[in-house]
């Protein structure tokens, strides 16, 4: 594990956020089952990767200097 990745590409981070959200929802009487949590984690990870890709492309297009 020598390669680093952005935090938003980590399924562990998204899984933790979903678990936190499910716990908070439970405090308000909303139940979230395991299958829903897994699907939500996968969807959020995919969405974060897509946002990262768009940001990278936009950053390159908006750049003021050329790539060497």
Backbone torsions as a table, in degrees:
resi	resn	phi	psi	omega
1	UNK	NA	66.7	-178.6
2	UNK	-97.8	-16.1	-177.4
3	UNK	-91.2	136.0	178.9
4	UNK	-95.5	152.2	174.7
5	UNK	-135.0	161.2	178.7
6	UNK	-65.0	149.2	-176.6
7	UNK	-59.8	-34.8	-175.8
8	UNK	-75.4	-4.7	176.4
9	UNK	-98.1	4.2	-177.7
10	UNK	-91.7	120.8	176.5
11	UNK	-67.6	-27.3	177.8
12	UNK	-64.7	-45.0	178.7
13	UNK	-62.4	-48.9	-178.9
14	UNK	-64.9	-38.7	176.8
15	UNK	-62.1	-41.0	176.8
16	UNK	-64.1	-40.8	178.2
17	UNK	-65.7	-40.1	177.6
18	UNK	-65.6	-42.4	178.2
19	UNK	-61.5	-41.9	177.3
20	UNK	-62.8	-44.7	178.4
21	UNK	-62.3	-40.2	178.8
22	UNK	-65.7	-39.6	178.6
23	UNK	-65.0	-43.3	178.3
24	UNK	-66.0	-38.2	177.5
25	UNK	-63.2	-38.2	178.4
26	UNK	-61.3	-33.7	176.7
27	UNK	-63.7	-26.5	-179.8
28	UNK	-101.1	11.8	175.5
29	UNK	84.8	12.7	178.9
30	UNK	-101.3	124.0	-179.2
31	UNK	-96.3	136.1	177.0
32	UNK	-124.5	118.7	-178.6
33	UNK	-83.8	170.7	-176.4
34	UNK	-61.2	-41.3	-179.5
35	UNK	-64.0	-40.2	178.8
36	UNK	-65.5	-40.4	179.1
37	UNK	-63.3	-42.5	179.9
38	UNK	-64.9	-43.5	178.7
39	UNK	-64.2	-40.6	179.6
40	UNK	-66.2	-40.9	177.4
41	UNK	-60.0	-45.3	179.5
42	UNK	-63.6	-43.6	-179.8
43	UNK	-64.8	-41.9	179.6
44	UNK	-67.3	-37.7	177.3
45	UNK	-63.4	-44.2	178.2
46	UNK	-63.9	-41.8	179.6
47	UNK	-64.6	-41.3	179.5
48	UNK	-64.5	-39.2	177.7
49	UNK	-64.4	-40.4	179.0
50	UNK	-65.3	-42.3	177.5
51	UNK	-62.5	-41.8	177.6
52	UNK	-60.9	-40.8	179.2
53	UNK	-65.3	-43.6	178.8
54	UNK	-63.0	-42.1	179.3
55	UNK	-63.4	-39.7	179.3
56	UNK	-64.9	-44.0	179.5
57	UNK	-65.8	-46.0	179.3
58	UNK	-61.1	-41.4	179.1
59	UNK	-60.5	-40.9	179.4
60	UNK	-68.7	-41.9	-179.5
61	UNK	-67.8	-30.0	-178.6
62	UNK	-89.5	-6.5	-175.5
63	UNK	-63.8	148.4	-178.8
64	UNK	-98.6	-9.3	-179.5
65	UNK	-123.7	154.8	179.0
66	UNK	-82.0	162.4	175.7
67	UNK	-88.6	132.1	-177.9
68	UNK	-81.4	NA	NA
